[in-house]
Amino acid sequence: MAAGRSIDRSSVAGYSGTSSFSSGSMAAGRSVDRSSVAGYSGRSVSSPGSMAAGRSLDRSSVAGYSGRSSFDSMAAGRALDRASVAGYSGRTIAGPGSMAAARAADRASMPGYDLSRGAKGDRVRELQQTMKNAGFNPGKIDGVFGKRTEKALRDYQRSLGLNGRTSTNARSSKDLVGNINAVEKTMPGTGNCAKAVNRAILATTGVRIYGHANQLKNSIQKAGFREVNMSLEDALKTPGLVLTWDRTNTRAGSKYGHTAITTGDGTTSVSDYVESNTLAATDRMNRQGLHVFERVQ
């Protein structure tokens, strides 16, 4: 992750390029970042090495930053940061070079990021051997992600400076798309859209949720999803989002609604069937009460 951020810094036009800081120091690296920002105030950090203090200086150097200095969470603070950026679109997934893309690259660099309890195969075996070589005992090197492997992974992540709270059940949006496509092949056109989506979520997160399409909004949070404010048109451009509608004009839909998962191609969503033009189908079936949910990684 540190190496990835180093590459990010070196790709910034006008980056100072100085190498006079302790090797591997995130605080020192960010100090170089700050000093390379045109017009940066240059004020010294009152608590040396303080990430919070450093970020406070960063925020205060942004033209038009709201100036709020107290907020309830890191997430809220970052939301304020994003809101202060002129023209920020509010989309959580963006193109190459975006904050979302950079964070996705960071997560992908985390050992075992996309592996979860119950996973099997060569990648699990490779992870187990890597942890064993680093002094963390995952149990038998058998390619099976069990309880001991999970504990070893958390300890290993902490040793690398990670917070250890990242769920090993976290999967990329690509995994959710792959899982709903696999589920659809086993139950095409059965009229059980919610069952298909629930099965894909279970396969991706390891968490079982229940309910009809228009009830998922009440239970999907426990599987690590949150509702986002996004139009259907934008949502269809983003892979792995869960869509739910409160009602449609069909007999079943008027009672249970509809749900599907986006593939990210701008038109298609999948449940117990592949809907190649979801925008047109939404108009045709008079779907109402759209909710969009994204996986919190």
N, C-alpha and C positions, 0 to 999 in steps of 0.2 A: 504494500500500500504506500509506504514511504517512497519507494522507488517510482511508483506511478505518479505521485505528486511531484517528485523531482522533474519527471518528464513534462508534466503539466506546466511547471514553472518555466522550464527552458523553452517552451513553445510560445510564451507570452512575448509579443513584440516589445522591444526595448528592455527586456529583462536584464538586470545588471550583470548577471553571469558571475558574480563574485563567488569564490569558493572558500572564503575565510570564515568558516564556522565548523563546529564539531561535527565530524562525520556521523550521519544518521540522526542528527538532532532535529526533531520536528519543530521545536520552538525556534531554533536558530534558522531553519529553513523559512519559517513564516516571517521571521524578522527581516530576512532578505527580500521576501515578497513585498512586505510593507514598504521597505526602503526604496523599492523599484517603482512604487506608485507615484505618478506625477502629482506634486502638491501635497504629498503625505506630510502630516504635521511634524513628525520626527520626535514627538514627545516620548520620554523614556517610560518604560513600564514600571509602575511602582513596586510590583511584586515580580522580580525576575523569574522568567520561565512560566509566568502565569498565562495559560491559554485563554482564560476568561478575560484577563486584562488586555491581552493582545487583540482578541476579537473585538473588544470594546473600542480600542483605538482604530481598528479596521473600519468598524461601522461609523465611527464619528468622522472618518475621512471621506465618506461617501456623500457627494453633493446631494442635498435634499433629504438625507436620512432622517427618519422621523424623530430621533433623539430620545426615544424611550429607553430608559436604562434598567427597567425592572420588568421582568416577565416571568411567567410561571414555569417555563420549560425551555429546553434547548430547541425543541420543535417550534415553539412560538417565536423564539428569537430568530430562528432561520426564516420563518415566515415573514417576519418584519424585514429581514435583510432582502429577501426576494421582492417584497412589495416596494422596496425603495429603489429598485432598479428600473430605470425608465424603459417602458415598453415590455416589461416582463409579461409573458403571455398567460401565466398561471397554469400552463400545461405541465403535468408531472413527467411526461416523456417527451423528449425533443430529439433533434437531430445530432449528428456528430459535433463534438465540441461543447455540448450543453452540460449544465451542471448534473442533470440526471444521468447522462451518458458517462460522465467522469465518475460519478458515484457508483454506477453499475460496474465500471471497470475496477474500481477499488474493491467492491464486494467480490467480484470474480477472482481477485487476487488473494482472497482470504482462504487459507487451507480448509478444505471440507465444506466450503460455503454451500454448495448445492447438493450435499449428501445428508441423508436423514436416517433415523433409526429404522432398521429393516432393509436398508439398501444392501445390495450384494454385487460382487464383481471385482474386476481388476483395479478400478479406481479406488474402491474401498481398501483393497489390499495394499495398494501403493501408499494411500494415506496412513494406514496402520504402520507400515514400515518406516515412513518418514517420521512419524511420532515416536516410534521406538528408538530410532537413531538419535532423536533429539532428547531422549531420556524420559519419555512419557509412555507408560505401559498401557497399550490398548487391549491387552490380552492376547489370545492366539492370533497370529497373522493368517487369517482364514478368508478374508474378503467379505466378512459379514459384519455389518454395522450394528453392534449390540450396545448394551448398557456401558460396558467398560470402554468401548471405543468412543462413545459419546462423552464420557467423563474425561478421557484422555484428550479429546479434541478441545473441550472447553479449557482445560489447563494449558494446552499447547497454544491456543489462541491468546490467552492471558499473557503467556511468556513472550509473545510477539508484540505486546503492547496493545492488544485489542481488549475490549471491555468484558469479553466473555459472556455477554448477554445476548449476542446474536443467536437466534434460534437455529438449531441445526435442521429444523424442518423448513426453514425458509428456502423457497425455490424461485427461480426466475419466472417471469411472465411466459417465457417460451415453454416452460414445463407445463404450465396450466393449459396452454393452447394444445400442446401435444397430448395431454391427458384427455381433454374434451374430445379431440379428434378420435382418440382410441375408443372412448366410451361410445361415441356416436356410431361407430362401426358395429358395436354389439347390440344396439337397440335403435336402429334407424326408424324414424317416423312412428314411434309408439305412442306419441301424445304425452310423454312423461318428461317434459323439458326440465322441470325442477329436479327430478330424480337423476337425470343425466348430469346436470351442473353440480349437484351435491356429490355425485360419485367422483367427478373430476377434482373438486375441491378436496375431498378426502384423500385421493391419490396424490395430490400435490402437497398438502399440509399435514396430513395425518390426523386431521380433526373432522369428525363427523357432524354435519349439521342437518337439520330437518326442516320441513315446511314446504308449502306450495310456493310458486314463484313470487307471489305478492306478500309472502311471509318471510322471505329470506332476509330482508332488511332488518328483521328483529333478531336474527341469530348469526349472521355472517361475520359479525365483528369478532366472535370468539375463535374464528379460524384465521384471524389476523388481517382482516380487510377493514377498510374505512371508506365511507362515502365521500365522493369528490364532486365538485360542481363542474360539470362538463357537458357540452352539447353531445347529442348522439353522433353528429358528423365528426367531431373531434375524437370521440371515444372509439369510433370504428377505425381510426388511424393508429390506435394504440393497442398492442397485443396484450392479451391476458386480463382484460377488464371484465368484470361481471356486470351484466345489464339485467335489470328487472323492471317490469311494467306492472302497474297495479291492476290493469284491466285491458281487455281487447274486445273486439266485436264478435268473437266466436262464442259459442255456448259455454265451453269450458273456460275460455279466457275471460269472460265476463265475471266469472266466479273466482278463478285462481290466478289470472294474469299470465305473464310470460317471462321467461328468463333465458339468457344465452351468454356465451363468452366470446369476446372479440378476437379475431385473428390478426388484426393490425393492417390489413390490406386496404382499408378504407371503405369496404362494402360488406364484408362477410362476418357473420356470427354463427356460432355452433351450439346446439343443445342436443336433443335427440335426433336432430336433422341439421343439415348444412343449409343455411339461408344465405344465398349468394348476393342478395341486394336487400339488406336490412332496412335501409332508408325507405325504399319503395314499399316493402312489406309493412312497415310501421304505419305509413299513410293508408295503405289499402285495408289494413286490419284495425285502423283507428286505435292504435295502442296509446294509452294514456298513463300518466304517472311514472315517468322514467326515473330510475335511480341508477347511479353508476358507482361501482365499488372497485378500488384498487388494492392490491396486496401490499401491506406495509412491510418492507424488506429490512 
